[in-house]
Amino acid sequence: MVQQLQPTAVDSDWLYPESDGKPLSDNTVQFRLITTLQGGIDALFADDHNVFVAGDLLWYPVEAVEGVSKSQAPDVMVVFGRPKGDRRSYKQFTEEDIAPQVVFEILSLSNTKAEMDSKFNFYERYGVEEYYLYDPATNVLKGWLQQNKGLPKNKTSHKENDNHCHGWRGRVTFRPLCSPFYSKFELE
């Protein structure tokens, strides 16, 4: 007797998990910076319902191929052109194929050069327009703006006590480079 097997749907939770198994932060300083930055940007765009801001949310830029999905969880990401709202992950291919345009990473002592280079390459490959890397130990913010469909290898750096913005004009960063963000509690 021959029995025909019925096709079954693949559980998307397996293909697109909502956790990478890594902690949100390695220490209280990193946690405070991530949540303040996410909350500050969210507050900055509170009246624009088509700006999605998230912290430590897995981003899947493309559909899984042969059961393998590619993802990254930026410390903070900003997506213009997508509505606010809760998501288990950011699946770009279900979000009108709009990539996060702005990504922030906050360094901790556990980050390696290889890990950060891998993140840079991922963000460049999948269309991030602005990438910012902040090192709280040195108080240096480095930024890259997309040029010719890629993030240039050279960067602009900013220290908090600089009194100018280096002519920087990004979608979000004109604000944090020129003045500090405040937490939601400080705004109230």
C-alpha positions as CSV (number, residue, x, y, z in Angstrom):
1,M,0.0,0.0,0.0
2,V,1.3,3.4,-1.0
3,Q,0.4,6.4,1.2
4,Q,0.8,9.9,-0.1
5,L,2.4,12.3,2.4
6,Q,0.6,15.5,2.8
7,P,2.6,18.7,2.6
8,T,3.0,20.4,6.0
9,A,3.7,24.0,6.7
10,V,7.1,24.9,8.1
11,D,6.8,26.4,11.6
12,S,8.1,30.0,11.0
13,D,9.1,30.2,14.7
14,W,11.7,27.7,14.0
15,L,13.0,29.5,11.0
16,Y,12.8,33.0,12.5
17,P,13.3,32.8,16.3
18,E,12.7,35.9,18.3
19,S,15.8,35.4,20.5
20,D,19.5,34.9,19.5
21,G,20.3,33.7,23.0
22,K,22.4,36.7,23.8
23,P,21.6,39.2,26.6
24,L,20.3,42.6,25.8
25,S,23.4,44.1,27.4
26,D,26.5,43.1,29.2
27,N,26.3,45.7,32.0
28,T,24.2,48.5,33.4
29,V,25.9,51.3,31.4
30,Q,25.3,49.5,28.1
31,F,21.7,48.8,29.1
32,R,21.0,52.4,30.1
33,L,22.5,53.7,26.8
34,I,20.5,51.3,24.7
35,T,17.2,52.0,26.4
36,T,17.8,55.8,26.5
37,L,18.7,55.9,22.9
38,Q,15.8,53.7,21.8
39,G,13.4,55.7,24.0
40,G,14.8,59.1,22.9
41,I,14.5,58.3,19.2
42,D,11.0,56.9,19.7
43,A,10.1,60.1,21.5
44,L,11.7,62.2,18.8
45,F,9.4,60.6,16.2
46,A,6.4,60.1,18.5
47,D,4.1,62.0,16.1
48,D,5.2,60.1,13.0
49,H,3.3,56.8,12.9
50,N,5.5,55.5,10.1
51,V,8.7,55.4,12.0
52,F,9.4,52.1,13.8
53,V,12.1,52.2,16.5
54,A,13.2,49.0,18.3
55,G,16.0,47.8,20.6
56,D,17.6,44.4,20.5
57,L,15.0,43.0,18.0
58,L,16.2,40.4,15.6
59,W,16.1,41.6,12.0
60,Y,15.8,39.1,9.2
61,P,16.6,40.9,5.9
62,V,15.7,37.9,3.6
63,E,13.6,34.8,3.7
64,A,15.4,31.6,5.0
65,V,17.0,29.5,2.3
66,E,17.1,25.7,2.9
67,G,16.2,26.2,6.5
68,V,18.9,28.8,7.3
69,S,17.9,32.3,8.2
70,K,20.3,35.3,8.4
71,S,19.7,37.8,11.2
72,Q,21.2,40.5,13.4
73,A,19.9,42.2,16.5
74,P,21.1,45.8,16.4
75,D,21.1,47.5,19.8
76,V,18.8,50.1,18.3
77,M,17.3,50.3,14.8
78,V,15.1,52.9,13.1
79,V,12.9,52.1,10.1
80,F,11.3,55.0,8.3
81,G,8.2,54.0,6.3
82,R,7.0,51.2,8.6
83,P,4.3,51.6,11.2
84,K,4.9,51.6,14.9
85,G,3.8,48.5,16.7
86,D,4.9,45.4,18.4
87,R,6.7,42.7,16.5
88,R,8.3,39.4,17.5
89,S,11.1,40.1,15.0
90,Y,11.6,42.4,12.1
91,K,11.2,40.3,8.9
92,Q,12.1,42.8,6.2
93,F,10.6,40.6,3.5
94,T,7.1,41.0,5.1
95,E,7.7,44.8,5.7
96,E,7.5,46.0,2.1
97,D,11.2,45.0,1.9
98,I,12.2,48.1,3.8
99,A,15.5,47.7,5.7
100,P,16.3,49.6,8.8
101,Q,17.9,52.8,7.6
102,V,19.6,53.7,10.9
103,V,21.4,51.3,13.3
104,F,23.2,51.9,16.6
105,E,25.6,49.6,18.4
106,I,26.9,50.2,21.9
107,L,30.2,48.6,22.6
108,S,31.0,46.5,25.7
109,L,34.1,44.8,26.8
110,S,32.9,41.5,25.4
111,N,32.7,42.8,21.8
112,T,35.5,41.6,19.6
113,K,36.8,43.3,16.4
114,A,35.8,40.2,14.4
115,E,32.2,40.5,15.8
116,M,31.9,44.2,15.1
117,D,33.4,43.7,11.6
118,S,30.8,41.0,10.9
119,K,28.0,43.4,12.0
120,F,29.4,46.2,9.9
121,N,29.5,43.9,6.8
122,F,25.9,42.6,7.6
123,Y,24.6,46.2,7.9
124,E,26.3,47.3,4.7
125,R,25.2,44.2,2.7
126,Y,21.5,44.6,3.7
127,G,21.1,48.3,3.1
128,V,21.6,50.2,6.3
129,E,22.1,53.9,5.4
130,E,23.6,55.1,8.7
131,Y,25.5,53.0,11.2
132,Y,26.7,54.4,14.5
133,L,29.0,52.7,17.0
134,Y,29.4,54.2,20.5
135,D,32.1,53.2,22.9
136,P,31.2,54.3,26.4
137,A,34.6,53.5,27.7
138,T,36.2,56.2,25.5
139,N,33.1,58.3,25.0
140,V,33.6,58.2,21.2
141,L,30.7,57.9,18.7
142,K,31.7,56.8,15.2
143,G,29.4,57.0,12.3
144,W,29.1,55.9,8.7
145,L,26.7,57.3,6.1
146,Q,25.9,55.2,3.0
147,Q,27.7,56.2,-0.2
148,N,27.2,54.5,-3.5
149,K,25.1,51.6,-2.0
150,G,27.6,50.9,0.8
151,L,29.0,52.1,4.1
152,P,32.4,53.7,3.5
153,K,35.3,52.3,5.4
154,N,36.2,55.8,6.7
155,K,34.1,57.3,9.4
156,T,33.3,60.4,11.4
157,S,34.0,60.5,15.1
158,H,32.5,62.7,17.7
159,K,33.2,63.1,21.4
160,E,30.6,64.5,23.8
161,N,32.5,67.6,24.6
162,D,32.9,68.7,21.0
163,N,30.6,71.7,20.4
164,H,29.9,71.1,16.7
165,C,28.3,68.4,14.6
166,H,31.0,68.1,11.9
167,G,28.5,69.0,9.2
168,W,26.8,65.6,9.7
169,R,23.3,65.3,8.2
170,G,21.7,61.9,8.8
171,R,18.0,61.1,9.2
172,V,18.3,60.7,13.0
173,T,21.7,61.7,14.0
174,F,21.6,65.5,13.6
175,R,19.9,65.4,17.0
176,P,22.1,63.0,19.0
177,L,25.3,64.5,17.6
178,C,24.3,68.0,18.5
179,S,22.4,67.5,21.8
180,P,21.7,64.6,24.2
181,F,18.7,62.4,24.2
182,Y,16.7,62.1,27.4
183,S,15.0,59.0,28.7
184,K,11.2,58.9,28.7
185,F,11.3,59.6,32.5
186,E,13.4,62.7,32.1
187,L,11.0,64.1,29.4
188,E,8.0,63.8,31.8
